[in-house]
Amino acid sequence: MRTAIHTRHQTTEHMTGKELLVKALQARGIEVVDDWQHEPIDILISIGGDGTLLNAVHLIGQRGIPVVGINFGHLGFLTTAGRDDIGKLADCLRDKRYTIEQRTMLEVTARLGQKGSVSDEGNAMRLSALNEVYLHRTDSSPLLHTQVEVDGDAVATYAADGLIVATPTGSTAYSLSCGGPILAPGSGGLVLTPIAAHTLTQRPVVLSDSVHIILRVEESGVPFTLGVDSSTFTLTGGCEIGITKASYHTQLVRIEHQNFFSAIREKLMWGM
């Protein structure tokens, strides 16, 4: 097996963890590759929190490399091992005692246009998301009025601080903190969750992941934040955000008997 290690932080703790991991892998006959973006590998190991794992996913892109996370952060919902589980992780990789979960990715197109137009294909920003796409008002912006279309049909105009479109993976992140439901990884759904809605009757909605979603902020020229996983961009009203399911999946590794629901029980303390 050929592995590589990804970390964003150069702290003593992270570097010590990386050194211990390299020794543990090599002691079990597992090769560690340095230049993994130009050489083939079987698994990428992320050291850090969920943000580091998300960063690894975006670096992998469509290469189909499974990623496994060691949590050096806080909640670590996407990671499968803790900082004290390095030896256990190495054993599981050597003995192939792990499973791979296929996670939905989103393709995001922000058509910026000219003078508020949304029809200029040449002035588009294309991104991808594992967790969520969200719009949020800036500190200087008023309440956002976001028009939502699903497969060409008008859903509603949400008057709120913002709006989240989350995958099943992202349903346990920002969307959950705003009152959205938890979706299992293979549920085939997306969740549309308002952020601090002005109208209490506008609640989260679960959609099929086969739909095409369009978001438009009504207030032309008003700045707002577009968040795509851990990346943020400042845009202005009048642009169009298109969201569809990507043609590829991200592969997350779970070791031994871990799965989505064991992570739920541990991280959200269900039944404890």
Summary of the structure (lengths in Angstrom):
residues: 272
radius of gyration: 20.0
end to end distance: 37.3
largest distance: 60.4
contacts: 884
relative contact order: 0.16
helix: 20%
strand: 40%
